[in-house]
Amino acid sequence: MSGNQSNNKRIAKNSIFLYIRTMIIMVVTLFTSRIILQSLGVDDYGIYNEVGGIVSMFSLILGSMTDATQRFLTIELGKGERGDINNVFSTSIQLHIIIGIIIVLIAEPVGLWFMYNKLNIPVERLSAAFWVFQCSLLSFFVLVISIPYNALIVAYERMKAFAYISVIDALLRLIIAYMMAINFSIDKLVLYAILMMITQLLIRNIYNFYCKRNFKESKYHYTKNHKLTRNFGRFAAWSMLGNMSYVCNNYGISLLLGMFFAPFVNAAHGITLQVQGAFSTFEKNFQTAVNPQITKNYAAGDIIEMETLIFRSARLSFLLILIPLIPILFEAETIFKLWLNIVPEYTVIFVQLMVITSLISTLRNPLEVAIKATGEIKMFEISVYGSKLLILPCAYICLRLGCSPTSVFIVSLLFELLAISLSLIEAKRLLGLSILTFIKKTVLRLCVTVLLSVITPIAICLLLNPDILRFLILTLCSIVVTTIISSFVGLTTRERKAIITYIMAKNRT
């Protein structure tokens, strides 16, 4: 019991540090996005998103290796004295260097060909787009070879490091935003790409320095563990389906929009991805604090505690997204006018559909972590992410038929609902998780919470005209009402008491 209490306390503490990190990133993102959009203009902002999307298409390999590294490091930690963390870390370093070099060699010619021949970039901006591509590719290579260090921090649950380093990252991005407002002789789009690349290099080196100072396991040594390498490769290969679907669902759609529409549509999509990043960061922060415990419980054979964490994290992740989501759904147009001043067409509807999809996806993420802890992910990846790979061709068909750009987000929403259903089936097969219990303890409880939470904003919209006053009243009332309803309907009595006890204990200290 004391062990579970200690784990729960660690999860709560790590969640606090990660939320501090989230708030810093969100405030900086909201503030700098407006300045960057005004400095670059809608078209250049869209070009940056399109060209960056080409490089990001290769992140399917990056994401699969991240999953594999995170899983194997956490499993070794869960084994206790039986684990060999340094061997796993060194093996992952070697693999990431090789993969990084391969990606650069492939992405350079393929990416440039696609940029010059398939994207609707004005001829006079092709030179600037070339340098944006080169900066993005170098930043991506640095990110690839740094993955083992970040995975080590998460495996050891040192979330305080992420919070502190995010402060440095935020300060650097603020400096960049102010520099973009100054008139330089260099092209502003190229300047922005160079400055973002330098920021990426600095932050990556800080993370690596932290690991070398705090974890003796981060000392690299050459290893020839062929069995571990094969296991890494097998896990990463099947995980690639999941990361491929993510790339298609975000950056692939960005390229599709660039093929069918003018750059201003991609500018709207770029803003949507930023908002999506802010929302997913909220959810991922909590999941990052919980994920190691889910994996360690599986490694220790404590399936009951793992199942409890799955239900609890699914509910809490959903509720944490729901609280800020409702004001955005009802007051999106006002929010974007205040935030950006210049609001590209389609931005509002893109964001509304995206945040609904993000909310639904929170139910799937804990299930995925538990399934990947088993290492038996072949059928899960084929069924869940194999089906999500159909998003891009379905979106392409919709656009070819003359549908609105919003159709691609509707397609994503429908496939997310399918993905949750398939994830539950796999969790039952591999872990014995009861689908009916999940629906009863999680889905139904959350559906009631949503229905009760939207009554107040609907009433306010019917009574007041759309203006700043309504926005302020609706936002305040919605956050308060949704928080109260979430506490008494979305959470169990035990969870509510535990949160209150933890808050009171923090206040006393």
C-alpha positions as CSV (number, residue, x, y, z in Angstrom):
1,M,0.0,0.0,0.0
2,S,2.8,2.4,0.9
3,G,4.4,1.7,-2.5
4,N,1.2,2.7,-4.3
5,Q,0.9,5.8,-2.2
6,S,4.5,6.7,-3.0
7,N,3.9,6.2,-6.7
8,N,0.7,8.3,-6.6
9,K,2.6,11.1,-4.8
10,R,5.3,10.9,-7.4
11,I,2.7,11.1,-10.2
12,A,1.1,14.1,-8.6
13,K,4.4,15.9,-8.1
14,N,5.5,15.2,-11.6
15,S,2.2,16.4,-13.0
16,I,2.6,19.7,-11.2
17,F,6.0,20.2,-12.7
18,L,4.8,19.3,-16.2
19,Y,1.8,21.7,-15.9
20,I,4.2,24.5,-15.0
21,R,6.0,23.6,-18.2
22,T,2.8,23.5,-20.1
23,M,1.6,27.0,-18.9
24,I,5.0,28.5,-19.8
25,I,4.9,27.0,-23.3
26,M,1.3,27.9,-23.9
27,V,1.7,31.5,-22.8
28,V,4.8,31.9,-24.9
29,T,3.1,30.2,-27.9
30,L,0.0,32.4,-27.7
31,F,2.1,35.6,-27.4
32,T,4.7,34.8,-30.0
33,S,2.4,33.3,-32.6
34,R,0.7,36.7,-33.1
35,I,4.0,38.5,-33.5
36,I,5.4,35.9,-35.9
37,L,2.2,35.8,-38.0
38,Q,2.3,39.6,-38.3
39,S,6.1,39.7,-39.0
40,L,6.0,37.0,-41.7
41,G,2.6,37.6,-43.1
42,V,0.0,34.9,-43.9
43,D,1.7,33.6,-47.0
44,D,5.2,33.2,-45.6
45,Y,3.7,31.7,-42.4
46,G,1.9,29.1,-44.6
47,I,5.1,28.4,-46.5
48,Y,7.1,27.8,-43.3
49,N,4.3,25.3,-42.2
50,E,4.4,23.5,-45.6
51,V,8.1,23.2,-45.9
52,G,8.5,22.1,-42.2
53,G,5.8,19.5,-43.0
54,I,8.0,17.9,-45.6
55,V,10.7,17.2,-43.0
56,S,8.1,16.2,-40.4
57,M,6.9,13.5,-42.8
58,F,10.0,11.6,-41.8
59,S,9.1,11.8,-38.1
60,L,7.3,8.4,-38.4
61,I,10.7,6.8,-37.9
62,L,11.5,9.2,-35.2
63,G,8.3,8.5,-33.3
64,S,8.7,4.7,-33.5
65,M,12.2,4.8,-32.1
66,T,11.0,7.1,-29.3
67,D,8.4,4.6,-28.4
68,A,10.9,1.7,-28.5
69,T,13.5,3.6,-26.4
70,Q,11.0,4.7,-23.8
71,R,9.5,1.3,-23.5
72,F,12.8,-0.7,-23.1
73,L,14.4,1.8,-20.7
74,T,11.3,1.8,-18.4
75,I,11.1,-1.9,-18.5
76,E,14.7,-2.2,-17.3
77,L,14.0,0.2,-14.5
78,G,10.9,-1.8,-13.5
79,K,13.1,-4.9,-13.2
80,G,15.1,-3.2,-10.4
81,E,18.5,-4.8,-9.9
82,R,17.9,-7.2,-12.7
83,G,17.9,-4.4,-15.3
84,D,20.7,-3.2,-17.5
85,I,19.8,0.4,-18.3
86,N,23.2,1.4,-19.6
87,N,23.2,-1.3,-22.2
88,V,19.8,-0.3,-23.5
89,F,20.8,3.3,-23.5
90,S,24.0,2.7,-25.5
91,T,22.3,0.5,-28.0
92,S,19.7,3.2,-28.6
93,I,22.3,5.8,-29.1
94,Q,24.0,3.7,-31.9
95,L,20.6,3.1,-33.6
96,H,19.6,6.7,-33.5
97,I,22.8,8.0,-35.0
98,I,22.5,5.5,-37.9
99,I,18.8,6.3,-38.4
100,G,19.5,10.0,-38.3
101,I,22.1,9.8,-41.1
102,I,19.8,7.6,-43.2
103,I,16.9,10.1,-42.8
104,V,19.1,13.1,-43.9
105,L,20.4,11.2,-47.0
106,I,16.8,10.3,-48.0
107,A,15.1,13.5,-47.0
108,E,17.5,15.9,-48.8
109,P,16.7,14.9,-52.4
110,V,13.2,13.7,-51.9
111,G,12.1,16.7,-49.9
112,L,13.6,19.2,-52.3
113,W,12.0,17.5,-55.3
114,F,8.6,17.6,-53.6
115,M,9.0,21.2,-52.6
116,Y,9.9,22.4,-56.1
117,N,7.4,20.2,-58.0
118,K,4.3,19.6,-55.8
119,L,3.8,22.6,-53.5
120,N,2.1,25.8,-54.5
121,I,4.9,28.1,-53.4
122,P,5.3,31.4,-55.3
123,V,8.4,31.3,-57.5
124,E,9.9,34.4,-55.8
125,R,9.8,32.6,-52.4
126,L,11.4,29.3,-53.5
127,S,14.9,30.5,-52.5
128,A,13.7,31.3,-48.9
129,A,11.8,28.0,-48.8
130,F,15.1,26.2,-49.7
131,W,16.8,27.6,-46.6
132,V,13.8,26.9,-44.4
133,F,14.0,23.2,-45.5
134,Q,17.8,23.0,-44.7
135,C,17.3,24.5,-41.3
136,S,14.4,22.2,-40.5
137,L,16.3,19.1,-41.7
138,L,19.4,19.9,-39.5
139,S,17.1,20.5,-36.5
140,F,15.4,17.2,-37.1
141,F,18.7,15.3,-37.2
142,V,19.7,16.8,-33.8
143,L,16.3,15.8,-32.4
144,V,16.8,12.2,-33.6
145,I,20.1,11.7,-31.9
146,S,18.9,13.3,-28.7
147,I,15.9,11.0,-28.2
148,P,17.7,8.5,-25.8
149,Y,18.5,11.3,-23.4
150,N,14.9,12.6,-23.2
151,A,13.7,9.0,-22.8
152,L,16.1,8.5,-19.9
153,I,14.7,11.6,-18.1
154,V,11.1,10.3,-18.5
155,A,12.0,6.8,-17.4
156,Y,13.5,8.2,-14.2
157,E,10.5,10.5,-13.8
158,R,12.6,13.6,-13.4
159,M,9.9,15.9,-14.8
160,K,11.3,18.9,-12.9
161,A,14.1,19.0,-15.5
162,F,11.5,19.4,-18.3
163,A,9.9,22.3,-16.4
164,Y,13.2,24.2,-15.8
165,I,14.5,23.7,-19.3
166,S,11.2,24.9,-20.7
167,V,11.7,28.2,-19.0
168,I,15.0,28.6,-21.0
169,D,13.2,27.5,-24.2
170,A,10.4,30.0,-23.6
171,L,12.9,32.9,-23.1
172,L,14.7,32.0,-26.3
173,R,11.4,32.0,-28.3
174,L,10.4,35.3,-26.8
175,I,13.7,36.8,-27.9
176,I,13.1,35.4,-31.4
177,A,9.7,36.9,-31.5
178,Y,11.1,40.4,-30.7
179,M,13.9,40.0,-33.1
180,M,11.4,39.2,-35.9
181,A,9.7,42.6,-35.2
182,I,13.0,44.4,-36.1
183,N,13.8,45.2,-39.7
184,F,16.8,43.3,-40.8
185,S,18.4,43.1,-44.3
186,I,18.0,39.4,-44.3
187,D,14.8,37.7,-45.5
188,K,12.5,37.4,-42.4
189,L,11.4,33.9,-43.3
190,V,15.0,32.7,-43.6
191,L,15.9,34.5,-40.4
192,Y,13.1,32.9,-38.5
193,A,14.1,29.4,-39.7
194,I,17.8,30.0,-38.7
195,L,16.8,31.3,-35.2
196,M,14.5,28.4,-34.6
197,M,17.3,25.9,-35.6
198,I,19.7,27.6,-33.2
199,T,17.2,27.3,-30.4
200,Q,16.7,23.7,-31.1
201,L,20.4,23.0,-31.0
202,L,20.8,24.9,-27.6
203,I,17.9,23.1,-25.9
204,R,19.0,19.7,-27.2
205,N,22.5,20.3,-25.7
206,I,21.0,21.3,-22.4
207,Y,19.0,18.1,-22.1
208,N,22.1,16.0,-23.0
209,F,24.2,17.9,-20.4
210,Y,21.6,17.3,-17.7
211,C,21.6,13.6,-18.4
212,K,25.3,13.2,-18.3
213,R,25.4,15.1,-14.9
214,N,22.6,13.2,-13.2
215,F,22.5,9.6,-14.7
216,K,25.6,7.4,-14.7
217,E,23.7,5.2,-17.2
218,S,24.0,8.0,-19.8
219,K,27.7,7.3,-20.3
220,Y,27.9,5.8,-23.8
221,H,29.9,2.6,-24.5
222,Y,30.0,0.6,-27.8
223,T,27.9,-2.5,-27.6
224,K,27.1,-5.5,-29.8
225,N,23.9,-6.7,-28.2
226,H,22.3,-8.1,-31.4
227,K,19.4,-9.6,-29.6
228,L,18.5,-6.2,-28.0
229,T,19.0,-4.5,-31.4
230,R,16.6,-7.0,-33.0
231,N,14.0,-6.4,-30.3
232,F,14.4,-2.6,-30.7
233,G,14.0,-3.0,-34.5
234,R,11.0,-5.3,-34.2
235,F,9.2,-3.0,-31.7
236,A,10.1,0.1,-33.7
237,A,9.0,-1.4,-37.0
238,W,5.5,-2.1,-35.7
239,S,5.3,1.2,-33.9
240,M,6.1,2.9,-37.2
241,L,2.5,2.3,-38.3
242,G,1.3,4.4,-35.4
243,N,3.7,7.2,-36.1
244,M,3.0,7.0,-39.8
245,S,-0.7,7.6,-39.1
246,Y,0.2,10.6,-36.9
247,V,2.3,12.1,-39.6
248,C,-0.4,11.6,-42.2
249,N,-3.0,13.0,-39.8
250,N,-1.0,16.2,-39.3
251,Y,1.8,17.0,-41.8
252,G,0.4,14.8,-44.6
253,I,-2.8,16.8,-44.4
254,S,-0.7,20.0,-44.4
255,L,0.9,18.9,-47.7
256,L,-2.6,18.0,-49.1
257,L,-3.9,21.4,-48.3
258,G,-0.8,22.9,-49.9
259,M,-1.5,20.9,-53.1
260,F,-5.2,21.9,-53.4
261,F,-5.4,25.4,-51.9
262,A,-3.6,28.6,-51.6
263,P,-1.0,29.2,-48.7
264,F,-3.6,31.0,-46.5
265,V,-5.4,27.6,-45.9
266,N,-2.1,26.2,-44.7
267,A,-1.6,29.2,-42.5
268,A,-5.0,28.3,-40.9
269,H,-3.8,24.7,-40.5
270,G,-0.5,25.8,-39.0
271,I,-2.3,27.8,-36.3
272,T,-4.6,24.7,-35.8
273,L,-1.5,22.6,-35.2
274,Q,-0.2,25.1,-32.6
275,V,-3.5,24.9,-30.7
276,Q,-3.5,21.2,-31.0
277,G,0.0,21.1,-29.6
278,A,-1.1,23.2,-26.6
279,F,-4.0,20.8,-25.9
280,S,-2.1,17.6,-26.5
281,T,0.7,19.0,-24.2
282,F,-1.9,19.3,-21.4
283,E,-2.9,15.7,-21.9
284,K,0.6,14.4,-22.5
285,N,2.0,16.1,-19.4
286,F,-0.3,14.0,-17.2
287,Q,0.3,10.9,-19.3
288,T,4.0,11.4,-19.2
289,A,3.8,11.3,-15.4
290,V,1.6,8.2,-15.4
291,N,3.1,6.2,-18.3
292,P,6.2,5.0,-16.5
293,Q,4.1,3.7,-13.7
294,I,1.8,1.8,-16.0
295,T,4.8,0.2,-17.7
296,K,6.6,-0.5,-14.4
297,N,3.4,-2.1,-12.9
298,Y,3.3,-4.5,-15.9
299,A,7.0,-5.3,-15.6
300,A,6.4,-6.0,-11.9
301,G,3.3,-8.2,-12.6
302,D,0.9,-5.8,-10.8
303,I,-1.9,-6.0,-13.4
304,I,-4.6,-4.8,-11.0
305,E,-2.8,-1.5,-10.2
306,M,-2.0,-1.1,-13.9
307,E,-5.8,-1.4,-14.8
308,T,-6.7,1.1,-12.1
309,L,-4.1,3.6,-13.5
310,I,-5.6,3.1,-17.0
311,F,-9.1,4.0,-15.9
312,R,-8.0,6.9,-13.7
313,S,-5.6,8.5,-16.3
314,A,-8.2,8.2,-19.1
315,R,-10.7,10.1,-17.0
316,L,-8.3,12.7,-15.7
317,S,-6.8,13.4,-19.1
318,F,-10.2,13.8,-20.6
319,L,-11.3,16.2,-17.9
320,L,-8.2,18.3,-18.1
321,I,-8.8,18.8,-21.8
322,L,-12.5,19.4,-21.3
323,I,-12.2,22.4,-18.9
324,P,-10.4,24.8,-21.4
325,L,-12.0,23.2,-24.5
326,I,-15.6,24.3,-23.9
327,P,-14.9,28.1,-24.0
328,I,-12.9,27.5,-27.2
329,L,-15.8,25.7,-28.8
330,F,-18.3,28.4,-28.0
331,E,-16.1,31.5,-28.3
332,A,-13.5,30.5,-30.9
333,E,-14.1,33.4,-33.2
334,T,-13.7,36.0,-30.5
335,I,-10.6,34.3,-29.0
336,F,-8.8,34.3,-32.4
337,K,-9.6,37.9,-33.1
338,L,-8.1,38.9,-29.8
339,W,-5.2,36.6,-30.1
340,L,-4.1,37.0,-33.7
341,N,-5.8,40.1,-35.0
342,I,-5.3,38.6,-38.5
343,V,-7.3,35.4,-38.6
344,P,-6.8,33.3,-41.8
345,E,-10.0,31.8,-43.2
346,Y,-11.0,28.4,-41.9
347,T,-9.0,28.8,-38.7
348,V,-12.1,28.7,-36.4
349,I,-13.7,25.6,-37.8
350,F,-10.4,23.8,-38.1
351,V,-9.6,24.4,-34.5
352,Q,-13.1,23.4,-33.3
353,L,-13.1,20.1,-35.1
354,M,-9.5,19.5,-34.0
355,V,-10.1,20.0,-30.3
356,I,-13.0,17.6,-30.3
357,T,-10.8,15.0,-31.9
358,S,-8.1,15.6,-29.3
359,L,-10.6,15.3,-26.5
360,I,-11.8,11.9,-27.7
361,S,-8.2,10.7,-28.3
362,T,-7.4,11.0,-24.5
363,L,-9.5,7.8,-23.9
364,R,-7.2,5.8,-26.2
365,N,-3.8,6.9,-25.0
366,P,-3.6,5.0,-21.6
367,L,-4.8,1.9,-23.4
368,E,-2.0,2.2,-25.9
369,V,0.6,2.6,-23.2
370,A,-0.5,-0.5,-21.4
371,I,-0.6,-2.5,-24.7
372,K,2.9,-1.4,-25.6
373,A,4.2,-2.4,-22.2
374,T,3.5,-6.0,-23.2
375,G,5.7,-5.7,-26.2
376,E,3.1,-7.6,-28.3
377,I,2.1,-4.7,-30.5
378,K,1.8,-6.3,-33.9
379,M,-2.0,-6.7,-34.1
380,F,-2.6,-3.5,-32.2
381,E,-0.5,-1.5,-34.7
382,I,-2.1,-3.2,-37.7
383,S,-5.7,-2.8,-36.5
384,V,-5.6,0.6,-34.9
385,Y,-3.0,2.5,-36.9
386,G,-3.4,0.5,-40.0
387,S,-6.9,1.8,-40.2
388,K,-5.8,5.4,-39.4
389,L,-3.5,5.3,-42.4
390,L,-6.7,5.5,-44.4
391,I,-7.2,9.1,-43.2
392,L,-4.9,10.6,-45.9
393,P,-6.4,8.8,-48.9
394,C,-9.9,9.4,-47.7
395,A,-9.1,13.1,-47.2
396,Y,-7.5,13.2,-50.7
397,I,-10.7,11.7,-52.2
398,C,-12.8,14.3,-50.4
399,L,-10.7,17.1,-51.7
400,R,-10.6,15.7,-55.3
401,L,-14.4,15.6,-55.2
402,G,-14.5,19.3,-54.4
403,C,-15.2,19.1,-50.7
404,S,-14.4,21.9,-48.3
405,P,-11.0,21.8,-46.5
406,T,-12.9,21.1,-43.3
407,S,-13.7,17.6,-44.6
408,V,-10.2,16.4,-43.8
409,F,-10.8,17.1,-40.1
410,I,-14.2,15.4,-40.1
411,V,-12.5,12.3,-41.6
412,S,-9.9,12.4,-38.8
413,L,-12.6,12.6,-36.1
414,L,-14.4,9.5,-37.5
415,F,-11.3,7.4,-37.6
416,E,-10.4,8.4,-34.0
417,L,-13.7,6.9,-32.8
418,L,-12.8,3.7,-34.7
419,A,-9.3,3.7,-33.2
420,I,-10.7,3.8,-29.6
421,S,-13.0,0.8,-30.3
422,L,-10.1,-1.3,-31.7
423,S,-7.8,-0.3,-28.8
424,L,-10.3,-1.6,-26.3
425,I,-10.5,-4.9,-28.2
426,E,-6.7,-5.3,-28.1
427,A,-6.6,-4.4,-24.4
428,K,-9.1,-7.1,-23.7
429,R,-7.1,-9.7,-25.7
430,L,-3.7,-8.9,-24.3
431,L,-4.5,-7.7,-20.7
432,G,-7.9,-9.1,-20.0
433,L,-9.3,-5.6,-19.5
434,S,-13.1,-5.6,-19.3
435,I,-14.6,-3.4,-22.1
436,L,-17.9,-3.1,-20.2
437,T,-16.1,-1.9,-17.1
438,F,-14.1,0.7,-19.1
439,I,-17.4,2.0,-20.6
440,K,-19.1,2.1,-17.2
441,K,-16.3,3.6,-15.2
442,T,-14.9,5.9,-17.8
443,V,-17.0,6.6,-20.9
444,L,-20.5,6.9,-19.4
445,R,-19.2,9.0,-16.5
446,L,-17.5,11.4,-18.9
447,C,-20.5,11.6,-21.2
448,V,-22.7,12.7,-18.3
449,T,-20.0,15.3,-17.3
450,V,-19.9,16.7,-20.9
451,L,-23.7,17.0,-21.1
452,L,-24.0,18.8,-17.8
453,S,-21.1,21.1,-18.5
454,V,-22.4,22.5,-21.8
455,I,-25.7,23.6,-20.4
456,T,-24.3,26.8,-18.9
457,P,-22.4,28.0,-22.0
458,I,-25.4,27.3,-24.2
459,A,-27.7,29.3,-21.9
460,I,-25.2,32.3,-22.0
461,C,-25.0,32.2,-25.8
462,L,-28.8,32.3,-26.0
463,L,-29.1,35.2,-23.6
464,L,-26.1,37.5,-24.6
465,N,-24.9,38.9,-27.9
466,P,-21.4,37.8,-29.1
467,D,-18.9,40.3,-27.8
468,I,-16.0,40.7,-25.3
469,L,-18.4,40.7,-22.3
470,R,-20.0,37.5,-23.3
471,F,-16.6,35.9,-23.9
472,L,-15.4,36.8,-20.4
473,I,-18.7,35.7,-18.7
474,L,-18.9,32.5,-20.6
475,T,-15.2,31.6,-20.1
476,L,-15.3,32.3,-16.3
477,C,-18.6,30.5,-15.7
478,S,-17.7,27.6,-18.0
479,I,-14.4,26.9,-16.2
480,V,-16.0,27.1,-12.7
481,V,-19.0,25.0,-13.6
482,T,-17.0,22.4,-15.6
483,T,-14.5,22.0,-12.8
484,I,-17.2,21.5,-10.2
485,I,-19.1,19.0,-12.3
486,S,-15.9,17.2,-13.2
487,S,-15.0,16.8,-9.5
488,F,-18.4,15.4,-8.5
489,V,-19.3,13.4,-11.6
490,G,-16.1,12.8,-13.6
491,L,-14.1,11.6,-10.6
492,T,-14.8,8.9,-8.1
493,T,-15.2,9.7,-4.4
494,R,-11.8,8.2,-3.6
495,E,-10.1,10.2,-6.3
496,R,-11.7,13.4,-5.2
497,K,-10.7,12.9,-1.6
498,A,-7.2,12.0,-2.6
499,I,-6.8,15.3,-4.6
500,I,-8.2,17.4,-1.8
501,T,-5.9,15.7,0.7
502,Y,-2.9,16.3,-1.5
503,I,-3.8,20.0,-2.0
504,M,-4.3,20.5,1.7
505,A,-0.9,18.8,2.5
506,K,0.8,21.1,-0.1
507,N,-0.8,24.2,1.5
508,R,0.4,23.2,5.0
509,T,4.0,22.8,3.7
